Every structure is written in C-alpha cells, then in structure tokens.
C-alpha cells in the first residue's frame, strides 16, 4: 500500500507551462478572405469600353457633330470612371458572414453593397437570365434576396466556403461565364482597337 505522503499534492499547480499551453486550431473557413473580380474580366470589359468609345470625340470634331467633342469626351471619361468603380467589387468572408463591398468613393456615388450573416442565410436559389444562364441568390430568413457574386477570382473556393458555413448544397453552382468566353471577347476587342486606330488615322489624315 502506498503511503499518503507519496500521493500528489492536491494544492500543487497542475496548469501547463508556457511551452505546454494548448491553443485551439483556427479553421481556414473562419479566416477573413477577400475575393476580387477576375483580372481577365476587368481587363476585357475596360478594353472593350475603350474600343467602343475611343474614336468618338475625334470623329465628332472631324464631322463637326452637334455635340462638342470636349463635352463628349467628358461624358465618356465619366462613363469609364463609373465602369471602373463597378468593376472594383470585393467579396469579403469571415467567421460571421459574407459581405459585398466597394471602395469608399463608389459606395458614396453608386453602389453601397450588402452584408449577410451566415446564420441568416436560409437558401441559395437559382434564377434564369435573359441569355439562358443561371444566377444565384441568397435568401435570408427575413425574405430578402442577395445576388451571389459569380465573376470573382477563386469562385470555386468561395462556393465551397459558402457550403461549409451554411450547409447548403453547392455542387451544381457554376460560374455565369467561362474564362474562354472572355478570352474570345478580348481577342475581338483587340481587333476592334486595330480598326479604331485605322479609322482615326484616316479621319485625321483627311481633316
């Protein structure tokens, strides 16, 4: 039989030392993530806008249009700023929810974005577009609908994160447009820019 003196002292400090301190692992789904619009989409749409509008002020001056070239150029410049602002969308996720936001100047002038707690998401519902594609909306418990951003880089990871945090099946959720579609549009945009340069050369040469 062991003597009472050999038993551990109940008053002894049994808390782990500094090297033994246990820390709970942090889930990767709880870390703050920022998803930005795909660079390919941003480049393609900005270049396409430039290809469509670049010759207009010069042609207005050459043809003596009723709209002053300076005013037309100002309007097109503001349109380019608005497009750049719309393409600056960011999706932020963390342990509490998902948020769609824009830079401060965009929120002040055009779009405010939205935020939704994971616990408030009730369903993810598809809706058909006019072009035959599918977009998805978060349905909150309050009955509001929020469009799932589908043109961000890392969309597959975003969808997996939504499924992990909400338990909603997302296996059939696909991006609205495939990368090859924007690559094809970018190629057409380059050809259109070449036509613009030729048109401006002819117009300025005959002025």
MDAnalysis code that builds the backbone (N, CA, C; Angstrom):
import MDAnalysis as mda
import numpy as np

u = mda.Universe.empty(621, n_residues=207, atom_resindex=np.repeat(np.arange(207), 3), trajectory=True)
u.add_TopologyAttr("name", ["N", "CA", "C"] * 207)
u.add_TopologyAttr("resid", np.arange(1, 208))
u.add_TopologyAttr("resname", ["UNK", "UNK", "UNK", "UNK", "UNK", "UNK", "UNK", "UNK", "UNK", "UNK", "UNK", "UNK", "UNK", "UNK", "UNK", "UNK", "UNK", "UNK", "UNK", "UNK", "UNK", "UNK", "UNK", "UNK", "UNK", "UNK", "UNK", "UNK", "UNK", "UNK", "UNK", "UNK", "UNK", "UNK", "UNK", "UNK", "UNK", "UNK", "UNK", "UNK", "UNK", "UNK", "UNK", "UNK", "UNK", "UNK", "UNK", "UNK", "UNK", "UNK", "UNK", "UNK", "UNK", "UNK", "UNK", "UNK", "UNK", "UNK", "UNK", "UNK", "UNK", "UNK", "UNK", "UNK", "UNK", "UNK", "UNK", "UNK", "UNK", "UNK", "UNK", "UNK", "UNK", "UNK", "UNK", "UNK", "UNK", "UNK", "UNK", "UNK", "UNK", "UNK", "UNK", "UNK", "UNK", "UNK", "UNK", "UNK", "UNK", "UNK", "UNK", "UNK", "UNK", "UNK", "UNK", "UNK", "UNK", "UNK", "UNK", "UNK", "UNK", "UNK", "UNK", "UNK", "UNK", "UNK", "UNK", "UNK", "UNK", "UNK", "UNK", "UNK", "UNK", "UNK", "UNK", "UNK", "UNK", "UNK", "UNK", "UNK", "UNK", "UNK", "UNK", "UNK", "UNK", "UNK", "UNK", "UNK", "UNK", "UNK", "UNK", "UNK", "UNK", "UNK", "UNK", "UNK", "UNK", "UNK", "UNK", "UNK", "UNK", "UNK", "UNK", "UNK", "UNK", "UNK", "UNK", "UNK", "UNK", "UNK", "UNK", "UNK", "UNK", "UNK", "UNK", "UNK", "UNK", "UNK", "UNK", "UNK", "UNK", "UNK", "UNK", "UNK", "UNK", "UNK", "UNK", "UNK", "UNK", "UNK", "UNK", "UNK", "UNK", "UNK", "UNK", "UNK", "UNK", "UNK", "UNK", "UNK", "UNK", "UNK", "UNK", "UNK", "UNK", "UNK", "UNK", "UNK", "UNK", "UNK", "UNK", "UNK", "UNK", "UNK", "UNK", "UNK", "UNK", "UNK", "UNK", "UNK", "UNK", "UNK", "UNK", "UNK", "UNK", "UNK", "UNK"])
u.atoms.positions = np.array([
    [0.861, -1.195, 0.000],
    [0.000, 0.000, 0.000],
    [0.888, 1.232, 0.000],
    [0.525, 2.223, -0.875],
    [1.299, 3.461, -0.944],
    [0.965, 4.326, 0.247],
    [1.971, 4.999, 0.758],
    [1.760, 5.922, 1.875],
    [1.117, 7.182, 1.376],
    [0.442, 7.877, 2.310],
    [-0.231, 9.125, 1.923],
    [0.767, 10.166, 1.452],
    [1.991, 10.077, 1.945],
    [2.978, 11.086, 1.551],
    [3.401, 10.938, 0.105],
    [3.173, 9.740, -0.486],
    [3.591, 9.537, -1.877],
    [2.555, 9.977, -2.881],
    [1.345, 10.327, -2.443],
    [0.293, 10.774, -3.347],
    [0.544, 12.214, -3.765],
    [0.098, 12.618, -4.955],
    [0.318, 14.006, -5.404],
    [-0.410, 15.000, -4.532],
    [0.217, 16.132, -4.364],
    [-0.342, 17.201, -3.537],
    [-1.502, 17.847, -4.270],
    [-2.748, 17.821, -3.736],
    [-3.896, 18.434, -4.423],
    [-3.721, 19.919, -4.638],
    [-2.917, 20.567, -3.834],
    [-2.748, 22.019, -3.964],
    [-1.693, 22.392, -4.973],
    [-1.003, 21.373, -5.528],
    [0.064, 21.679, -6.488],
    [-0.539, 22.274, -7.748],
    [0.245, 23.157, -8.393],
    [-0.203, 23.821, -9.618],
    [-0.014, 22.865, -10.789],
    [-1.129, 22.389, -11.327],
    [-1.075, 21.437, -12.435],
    [-1.300, 22.108, -13.779],
    [-1.361, 23.457, -13.859],
    [-1.589, 24.155, -15.122],
    [-0.361, 24.007, -15.991],
    [-0.524, 23.883, -17.297],
    [0.609, 23.680, -18.194],
    [1.506, 24.894, -18.224],
    [2.775, 24.650, -18.427],
    [3.737, 25.733, -18.535],
    [3.584, 26.446, -19.852],
    [4.421, 27.487, -20.084],
    [4.309, 28.259, -21.321],
    [4.439, 27.401, -22.566],
    [5.339, 26.407, -22.509],
    [5.548, 25.576, -23.686],
    [4.453, 24.549, -23.864],
    [3.622, 24.351, -22.840],
    [2.603, 23.326, -22.899],
    [1.212, 23.888, -23.122],
    [1.099, 25.188, -23.228],
    [-0.202, 25.820, -23.390],
    [-0.859, 25.345, -24.668],
    [-2.089, 24.858, -24.559],
    [-2.819, 24.347, -25.708],
    [-3.610, 25.470, -26.355],
    [-3.588, 25.516, -27.642],
    [-4.358, 26.530, -28.377],
    [-5.254, 25.819, -29.361],
    [-6.511, 26.261, -29.422],
    [-7.467, 25.639, -30.329],
    [-7.121, 26.019, -31.759],
    [-7.102, 25.063, -32.664],
    [-6.781, 25.376, -34.052],
    [-7.849, 26.264, -34.680],
    [-7.400, 27.183, -35.520],
    [-8.311, 28.099, -36.204],
    [-8.683, 27.520, -37.552],
    [-9.976, 27.394, -37.808],
    [-10.439, 26.858, -39.078],
    [-10.111, 27.822, -40.203],
    [-9.726, 27.258, -41.347],
    [-9.439, 28.103, -42.501],
    [-10.689, 28.802, -42.996],
    [-11.862, 28.228, -42.704],
    [-13.115, 28.858, -43.120],
    [-13.429, 30.092, -42.271],
    [-12.788, 30.232, -41.103],
    [-13.056, 31.376, -40.236],
    [-12.136, 32.552, -40.531],
    [-11.083, 32.315, -41.297],
    [-10.162, 33.400, -41.620],
    [-10.828, 34.370, -42.592],
    [-10.466, 35.629, -42.493],
    [-11.011, 36.634, -43.399],
    [-10.418, 36.457, -44.785],
    [-11.278, 36.342, -45.775],
    [-10.855, 36.185, -47.160],
    [-11.457, 37.301, -47.994],
    [-10.689, 37.761, -48.980],
    [-11.150, 38.803, -49.895],
    [-11.082, 38.248, -51.313],
    [-12.218, 38.239, -51.990],
    [-12.306, 37.784, -53.375],
    [-12.579, 39.002, -54.256],
    [-11.702, 39.236, -55.211],
    [-11.862, 40.368, -56.125],
    [-12.329, 39.878, -57.494],
    [-12.844, 40.824, -58.267],
    [-13.291, 40.484, -59.612],
    [-12.120, 39.933, -60.415],
    [-12.386, 38.961, -61.254],
    [-11.343, 38.341, -62.053],
    [-10.592, 39.386, -62.884],
    [-9.260, 39.398, -62.838],
    [-8.494, 40.371, -63.651],
    [-8.799, 40.245, -65.140],
    [-9.054, 39.029, -65.624],
    [-9.388, 38.853, -67.035],
    [-10.674, 39.573, -67.385],
    [-11.671, 39.500, -66.515],
    [-12.947, 40.172, -66.772],
    [-12.774, 41.680, -66.731],
    [-12.042, 42.177, -65.750],
    [-11.828, 43.621, -65.643],
    [-11.102, 44.149, -66.877],
    [-10.031, 43.480, -67.274],
    [-9.266, 43.923, -68.446],
    [-10.123, 43.906, -69.698],
    [-10.885, 42.830, -69.884],
    [-11.693, 42.699, -71.096],
    [-12.756, 43.788, -71.180],
    [-13.472, 44.019, -70.094],
    [-14.564, 44.993, -70.137],
    [-14.046, 46.427, -70.270],
    [-12.943, 46.746, -69.595],
    [-12.377, 48.087, -69.724],
    [-11.834, 48.316, -71.134],
    [-11.169, 47.310, -71.690],
    [-10.646, 47.436, -73.044],
    [-11.780, 47.527, -74.061],
    [-12.845, 46.786, -73.842],
    [-13.984, 46.825, -74.753],
    [-14.643, 48.202, -74.728],
    [-14.770, 48.781, -73.530],
    [-15.326, 50.137, -73.427],
    [-14.446, 51.125, -74.174],
    [-13.132, 51.004, -74.009],
    [-12.218, 51.912, -74.704],
    [-12.326, 51.752, -76.216],
    [-12.446, 50.500, -76.675],
    [-12.544, 50.260, -78.110],
    [-13.825, 50.855, -78.696],
    [-14.887, 50.841, -77.920],
    [-16.157, 51.377, -78.410],
    [-16.197, 52.899, -78.418],
    [-15.493, 53.526, -77.506],
    [-15.654, 54.974, -77.317],
    [-14.451, 55.812, -77.748],
    [-13.279, 55.202, -77.908],
    [-12.064, 55.969, -78.187],
    [-12.169, 56.878, -79.408],
    [-12.716, 56.416, -80.525],
    [-12.731, 57.301, -81.709],
    [-13.796, 58.393, -81.681],
    [-14.755, 58.310, -80.796],
    [-15.929, 59.187, -80.890],
    [-15.593, 60.671, -80.789],
    [-14.795, 61.132, -79.812],
    [-14.501, 62.572, -79.768],
    [-13.779, 63.073, -81.020],
    [-12.855, 62.280, -81.548],
    [-12.135, 62.693, -82.757],
    [-13.075, 62.747, -83.947],
    [-13.919, 61.741, -84.092],
    [-14.875, 61.734, -85.194],
    [-15.881, 62.859, -85.064],
    [-16.246, 63.214, -83.834],
    [-17.170, 64.336, -83.632],
    [-16.541, 65.640, -84.098],
    [-15.249, 65.793, -83.865],
    [-14.567, 67.012, -84.305],
    [-14.410, 67.045, -85.818],
    [-14.075, 65.905, -86.412],
    [-13.854, 65.849, -87.862],
    [-15.149, 66.058, -88.620],
    [-16.239, 65.480, -88.130],
    [-17.524, 65.581, -88.829],
    [-18.336, 66.794, -88.391],
    [-17.785, 67.585, -87.464],
    [-18.482, 68.775, -86.953],
    [-19.868, 68.411, -86.414],
    [-19.887, 67.435, -85.539],
    [-21.136, 66.989, -84.938],
    [-21.707, 68.073, -84.023],
    [-23.007, 67.968, -83.748],
    [-23.662, 68.974, -82.906],
    [-23.179, 68.902, -81.458],
    [-22.727, 67.738, -81.025],
    [-22.218, 67.591, -79.663],
    [-20.743, 67.999, -79.643],
    [-20.347, 68.969, -78.832],
    [-18.944, 69.381, -78.779],
    [-18.046, 68.216, -78.392],
    [-16.909, 68.073, -79.065],
    [-16.003, 66.955, -78.733],
    [-15.553, 66.964, -77.275],
    [-15.341, 68.160, -76.717],
    [-14.904, 68.227, -75.317],
    [-15.981, 67.686, -74.384],
    [-17.243, 68.036, -74.644],
    [-18.343, 67.550, -73.821],
    [-18.503, 66.047, -73.976],
    [-18.358, 65.571, -75.203],
    [-18.465, 64.139, -75.450],
    [-17.337, 63.385, -74.736],
    [-16.130, 63.939, -74.813],
    [-15.003, 63.312, -74.128],
    [-15.197, 63.286, -72.624],
    [-15.769, 64.363, -72.067],
    [-16.035, 64.404, -70.627],
    [-17.033, 63.320, -70.235],
    [-18.091, 63.193, -71.011],
    [-19.090, 62.170, -70.711],
    [-18.522, 60.768, -70.796],
    [-17.697, 60.516, -71.797],
    [-17.095, 59.192, -71.937],
    [-16.100, 58.919, -70.816],
    [-15.393, 59.975, -70.373],
    [-14.471, 59.810, -69.253],
    [-15.204, 59.460, -67.967],
    [-16.339, 60.131, -67.727],
    [-17.139, 59.800, -66.541],
    [-17.691, 58.381, -66.626],
    [-18.057, 57.977, -67.833],
    [-18.534, 56.607, -68.010],
    [-17.444, 55.589, -67.709],
    [-16.210, 55.892, -68.102],
    [-15.090, 54.992, -67.815],
    [-14.850, 54.886, -66.312],
    [-14.968, 56.016, -65.603],
    [-14.795, 56.006, -64.146],
    [-15.895, 55.172, -63.489],
    [-17.125, 55.330, -63.971],
    [-18.238, 54.562, -63.411],
    [-18.043, 53.063, -63.652],
    [-17.576, 52.701, -64.842],
    [-17.332, 51.289, -65.145],
    [-16.221, 50.733, -64.271],
    [-15.149, 51.507, -64.100],
    [-14.049, 51.063, -63.237],
    [-14.537, 50.858, -61.805],
    [-15.401, 51.762, -61.344],
    [-15.947, 51.622, -59.999],
    [-16.801, 50.377, -59.852],
    [-17.626, 50.095, -60.854],
    [-18.475, 48.902, -60.797],
    [-17.642, 47.624, -60.820],
    [-16.468, 47.680, -61.456],
    [-15.606, 46.503, -61.546],
    [-14.668, 46.366, -60.350],
    [-14.792, 47.250, -59.377],
    [-13.942, 47.189, -58.183],
    [-14.620, 46.439, -57.037],
    [-15.617, 45.671, -57.346],
    [-16.363, 44.891, -56.351],
    [-15.438, 43.933, -55.595],
    [-15.660, 43.816, -54.295],
    [-14.915, 42.877, -53.461],
    [-15.893, 42.070, -52.620],
    [-15.613, 40.783, -52.483],
    [-16.401, 39.915, -51.625],
    [-15.529, 39.538, -50.432],
    [-15.992, 39.849, -49.231],
    [-15.229, 39.591, -48.009],
    [-15.995, 38.571, -47.175],
    [-15.312, 37.509, -46.781],
    [-15.912, 36.494, -45.919],
    [-15.077, 36.344, -44.656],
    [-15.746, 36.039, -43.553],
    [-15.056, 35.762, -42.295],
    [-15.897, 34.777, -41.494],
    [-15.621, 34.674, -40.218],
    [-16.322, 33.691, -39.389],
    [-17.797, 34.028, -39.207],
    [-18.172, 35.292, -39.389],
    [-19.546, 35.703, -39.096],
    [-20.451, 35.779, -40.312],
    [-19.899, 36.081, -41.492],
    [-20.773, 36.226, -42.637],
    [-20.045, 36.596, -43.908],
    [-20.802, 37.042, -44.887],
    [-20.297, 37.416, -46.201],
    [-20.710, 38.850, -46.492],
    [-19.833, 39.585, -47.157],
    [-20.086, 40.997, -47.447],
    [-19.622, 41.316, -48.855],
    [-20.424, 42.068, -49.590],
    [-20.043, 42.598, -50.894],
    [-19.862, 44.100, -50.727],
    [-18.685, 44.587, -51.053],
    [-18.388, 45.994, -50.807],
    [-17.597, 46.591, -51.962],
    [-17.481, 47.909, -51.947],
    [-16.776, 48.671, -52.968],
    [-15.914, 49.724, -52.272],
    [-14.974, 50.326, -52.993],
    [-14.229, 51.430, -52.399],
    [-15.153, 52.555, -51.938],
    [-14.655, 53.383, -51.038],
    [-15.498, 54.416, -50.419],
    [-16.138, 55.328, -51.454],
    [-15.378, 55.746, -52.459],
    [-15.933, 56.688, -53.434],
    [-17.027, 56.049, -54.277],
    [-16.949, 54.727, -54.475],
    [-18.002, 54.042, -55.219],
    [-19.254, 53.913, -54.355],
    [-19.078, 53.570, -53.085],
    [-20.237, 53.453, -52.185],
    [-20.948, 54.785, -52.051],
    [-20.185, 55.867, -52.054],
    [-20.793, 57.190, -51.922],
    [-21.558, 57.584, -53.177],
    [-21.038, 57.221, -54.340],
    [-21.618, 57.721, -55.590],
    [-22.580, 56.744, -56.254],
    [-22.319, 55.432, -56.141],
    [-23.097, 54.495, -56.960],
    [-23.661, 53.320, -56.174],
    [-22.799, 52.470, -55.643],
    [-23.243, 51.208, -55.063],
    [-22.793, 51.099, -53.618],
    [-23.686, 50.637, -52.766],
    [-23.394, 50.515, -51.348],
    [-22.976, 49.102, -50.939],
    [-23.338, 48.103, -51.734],
    [-23.018, 46.737, -51.361],
    [-23.998, 46.194, -50.332],
    [-23.672, 45.044, -49.748],
    [-24.543, 44.427, -48.753],
    [-23.722, 43.474, -47.894],
    [-24.285, 43.089, -46.776],
    [-23.653, 42.105, -45.893],
    [-24.738, 41.205, -45.321],
    [-24.357, 39.963, -45.037],
    [-25.318, 38.977, -44.570],
    [-24.594, 37.988, -43.659],
    [-25.156, 37.755, -42.483],
    [-24.570, 36.782, -41.560],
    [-24.842, 35.371, -42.062],
    [-23.897, 34.470, -41.831],
    [-24.092, 33.086, -42.254],
    [-25.366, 32.497, -41.644],
    [-25.623, 32.823, -40.393],
    [-26.777, 32.252, -39.702],
    [-28.100, 32.730, -40.287],
    [-28.076, 33.857, -41.015],
    [-29.309, 34.405, -41.586],
    [-29.609, 33.864, -42.977],
    [-28.688, 33.094, -43.552],
    [-28.896, 32.565, -44.903],
    [-29.760, 31.307, -44.821],
    [-30.877, 31.353, -45.513],
    [-31.830, 30.238, -45.466],
    [-31.708, 29.314, -46.665],
    [-31.377, 29.877, -47.844],
    [-31.307, 29.058, -49.056],
    [-30.501, 29.795, -50.111],
    [-30.123, 29.051, -51.141],
    [-29.440, 29.609, -52.312],
    [-30.246, 29.175, -53.531],
    [-30.941, 30.129, -54.154],
    [-31.891, 29.799, -55.204],
    [-31.399, 30.277, -56.568],
    [-31.527, 29.431, -57.610],
    [-31.140, 29.841, -58.970],
    [-32.247, 30.633, -59.646],
    [-31.830, 31.520, -60.549],
    [-32.765, 32.271, -61.381],
    [-32.207, 32.324, -62.798],
    [-33.056, 32.157, -63.792],
    [-32.620, 32.199, -65.182],
    [-32.422, 33.640, -65.634],
    [-31.395, 33.844, -66.480],
    [-31.158, 35.166, -67.061],
    [-31.786, 35.229, -68.445],
    [-31.830, 36.424, -69.016],
    [-32.386, 36.582, -70.348],
    [-31.573, 35.888, -71.421],
    [-30.284, 35.616, -71.130],
    [-29.411, 34.948, -72.098],
    [-29.380, 33.429, -71.902],
    [-30.196, 32.921, -71.000],
    [-30.251, 31.485, -70.789],
    [-29.325, 30.954, -69.719],
    [-28.589, 31.815, -69.041],
    [-27.709, 31.382, -67.976],
    [-28.433, 31.321, -66.639],
    [-27.673, 31.001, -65.601],
    [-28.225, 30.912, -64.253],
    [-27.434, 31.815, -63.311],
    [-28.155, 32.578, -62.520],
    [-27.559, 33.316, -61.415],
    [-28.183, 32.786, -60.130],
    [-27.511, 33.047, -59.015],
    [-27.971, 32.518, -57.736],
    [-28.154, 33.655, -56.735],
    [-29.181, 33.510, -55.917],
    [-29.484, 34.499, -54.898],
    [-29.493, 33.835, -53.521],
    [-28.847, 34.516, -52.559],
    [-29.021, 34.129, -51.163],
    [-30.398, 34.599, -50.709],
    [-31.146, 33.733, -50.061],
    [-32.420, 34.110, -49.456],
    [-32.227, 34.156, -47.950],
    [-32.485, 35.304, -47.368],
    [-32.332, 35.438, -45.926],
    [-33.607, 35.008, -45.217],
    [-33.514, 34.819, -43.916],
    [-34.684, 34.440, -43.129],
    [-35.723, 35.552, -43.102],
    [-35.298, 36.785, -43.394],
    [-36.239, 37.909, -43.444],
    [-36.937, 38.013, -44.788],
    [-36.550, 37.154, -45.748],
    [-37.197, 37.156, -47.050],
    [-36.501, 37.993, -48.100],
    [-35.358, 38.611, -47.783],
    [-34.620, 39.422, -48.747],
    [-33.734, 38.530, -49.615],
    [-33.427, 39.007, -50.827],
    [-32.594, 38.258, -51.770],
    [-31.323, 39.041, -52.054],
    [-30.192, 38.335, -52.099],
    [-28.886, 38.953, -52.336],
    [-28.177, 38.155, -53.428],
    [-27.731, 38.839, -54.471],
    [-27.112, 38.172, -55.608],
    [-25.738, 37.630, -55.237],
    [-25.513, 36.348, -55.489],
    [-24.208, 35.736, -55.266],
    [-23.241, 36.240, -56.331],
    [-22.134, 36.875, -55.961],
    [-21.152, 37.334, -56.967],
    [-20.544, 36.136, -57.684],
    [-20.612, 36.142, -59.009],
    [-20.204, 34.964, -59.771],
    [-19.046, 35.235, -60.712],
    [-18.462, 36.441, -60.649],
    [-17.359, 36.766, -61.553],
    [-16.060, 37.041, -60.796],
    [-15.989, 36.577, -59.558],
    [-14.790, 36.812, -58.761],
    [-13.747, 35.745, -59.046],
    [-12.474, 36.115, -58.888],
    [-11.407, 35.124, -58.975],
    [-11.482, 34.221, -57.749],
    [-11.353, 32.908, -57.954],
    [-11.485, 31.971, -56.852],
    [-12.931, 31.643, -56.541],
    [-13.793, 31.664, -57.562],
    [-15.221, 31.424, -57.335],
    [-15.474, 30.036, -56.740],
    [-14.744, 29.023, -57.204],
    [-14.943, 27.669, -56.676],
    [-14.655, 27.618, -55.181],
    [-13.614, 28.323, -54.750],
    [-13.298, 28.351, -53.322],
    [-14.372, 29.087, -52.539],
    [-14.899, 30.164, -53.113],
    [-15.974, 30.901, -52.452],
    [-17.194, 30.019, -52.269],
    [-17.535, 29.252, -53.277],
    [-18.702, 28.374, -53.201],
    [-18.492, 27.292, -52.143],
    [-17.292, 26.727, -52.078],
    [-17.012, 25.721, -51.053],
    [-17.122, 26.321, -49.656],
    [-16.681, 27.560, -49.514],
    [-16.763, 28.217, -48.214],
    [-18.225, 28.450, -47.819],
    [-19.051, 28.862, -48.786],
    [-20.479, 29.063, -48.514],
    [-21.113, 27.756, -48.063],
    [-20.771, 26.669, -48.718],
    [-21.339, 25.373, -48.331],
    [-20.889, 24.969, -46.931],
    [-19.618, 25.222, -46.617],
    [-19.105, 24.848, -45.298],
    [-19.757, 25.662, -44.184],
    [-20.054, 26.921, -44.438],
    [-20.601, 27.786, -43.388],
    [-22.114, 27.693, -43.269],
    [-22.810, 27.336, -44.346],
    [-24.275, 27.330, -44.309],
    [-24.870, 25.928, -44.388],
    [-24.101, 24.962, -44.860],
    [-24.641, 23.622, -45.041],
    [-25.495, 23.468, -46.288],
    [-25.536, 24.486, -47.152],
    [-26.328, 24.433, -48.378],
    [-25.530, 23.713, -49.464],
    [-26.158, 22.805, -50.173],
    [-25.501, 22.073, -51.250],
    [-25.181, 23.015, -52.409],
    [-23.916, 23.069, -52.804],
    [-23.493, 23.976, -53.879],
    [-22.800, 23.228, -55.011],
    [-22.984, 21.930, -55.098],
    [-22.282, 21.128, -56.095],
    [-22.610, 21.554, -57.515],
    [-23.837, 22.004, -57.756],
    [-24.259, 22.358, -59.111],
    [-24.063, 23.837, -59.430],
    [-23.515, 24.613, -58.510],
    [-23.319, 26.043, -58.751],
    [-22.088, 26.229, -59.624],
    [-22.239, 26.878, -60.750],
    [-21.161, 27.115, -61.701],
    [-21.055, 28.608, -61.997],
    [-19.881, 29.078, -62.426],
    [-19.751, 30.491, -62.802],
    [-20.699, 30.845, -63.939],
    [-21.111, 32.102, -63.975],
    [-22.035, 32.543, -65.015],
    [-21.394, 32.475, -66.392],
    [-20.115, 32.826, -66.486],
    [-19.386, 32.813, -67.762],
    [-18.058, 32.098, -67.576],
    [-17.674, 31.305, -68.555],
    [-16.408, 30.599, -68.515],
    [-15.279, 31.501, -69.001],
    [-14.041, 31.276, -68.540],
    [-12.919, 32.146, -68.943],
    [-12.728, 32.234, -70.446],
    [-12.994, 31.150, -71.190],
    [-12.763, 31.189, -72.631],
    [-13.679, 32.204, -73.318],
    [-14.836, 32.474, -72.732],
    [-15.742, 33.456, -73.315],
    [-15.121, 34.850, -73.266],
    [-14.494, 35.174, -72.129],
    [-13.863, 36.488, -72.015],
    [-12.577, 36.554, -72.827],
    [-11.876, 35.436, -72.984],
    [-10.698, 35.426, -73.845],
    [-11.098, 35.694, -75.298],
    [-12.212, 35.111, -75.714],
    [-12.707, 35.346, -77.073],
    [-13.116, 36.804, -77.245],
    [-13.810, 37.359, -76.240],
    [-14.204, 38.768, -76.303],
    [-12.978, 39.677, -76.289],
    [-11.951, 39.309, -75.547],
    [-10.733, 40.112, -75.524],
    [-10.064, 40.118, -76.890],
    [-10.067, 38.974, -77.558],
    [-9.498, 38.906, -78.908],
    [-10.264, 39.808, -79.862],
    [-11.583, 39.773, -79.794],
    [-12.393, 40.652, -80.636],
    [-12.138, 42.119, -80.298],
    [-11.907, 42.406, -79.016],
    [-11.640, 43.774, -78.595],
    [-10.331, 44.281, -79.193],
    [-9.316, 43.432, -79.216],
    [-8.033, 43.806, -79.820],
    [-8.221, 44.117, -81.306],
    [-9.000, 43.306, -81.994],
    [-9.281, 43.566, -83.410],
    [-10.037, 44.878, -83.588],
    [-10.982, 45.150, -82.686],
    [-11.746, 46.391, -82.755],
    [-10.848, 47.602, -82.503],
    [-9.899, 47.470, -81.587],
    [-8.954, 48.560, -81.338],
    [-8.088, 48.815, -82.576],
    [-7.718, 47.756, -83.286],
    [-6.949, 47.929, -84.524],
    [-7.768, 48.696, -85.563],
    [-9.064, 48.380, -85.648],
    [-9.943, 49.123, -86.561],
    [-10.062, 50.573, -86.124],
    [-10.126, 50.818, -84.812],
    [-10.192, 52.192, -84.298],
    [-8.962, 52.988, -84.725],
    [-7.794, 52.381, -84.592],
    [-6.561, 53.082, -84.966],
    [-6.562, 53.411, -86.458],
    [-7.003, 52.467, -87.275],
    [-7.080, 52.727, -88.710],
    [-8.087, 53.833, -89.011],
    [-9.239, 53.819, -88.333],
    [-10.269, 54.836, -88.554],
    [-9.764, 56.214, -88.158],
    [-9.084, 56.301, -87.015],
    [-8.559, 57.598, -86.575],
    [-7.471, 58.099, -87.513],
    [-6.658, 57.184, -88.010],
    [-5.604, 57.588, -88.957],
    [-6.194, 58.171, -90.230],
    [-7.227, 57.522, -90.757],
    [-7.887, 58.014, -91.969],
    [-8.590, 59.338, -91.703],
    [-9.285, 59.425, -90.561],
    [-10.043, 60.646, -90.257],
    [-9.113, 61.836, -90.066],
    [-8.016, 61.660, -89.355],
    [-7.081, 62.761, -89.127],
    [-6.309, 63.111, -90.404],
    [-6.096, 62.093, -91.244],
    [-5.385, 62.374, -92.481],
    [-6.216, 63.161, -93.476],
    [-7.552, 63.012, -93.392],
    [-8.425, 63.727, -94.326],
    [-8.954, 65.021, -93.752],
    [-8.559, 65.318, -92.506],
    [-9.075, 66.542, -91.872],
    [-8.411, 67.792, -92.480],
])
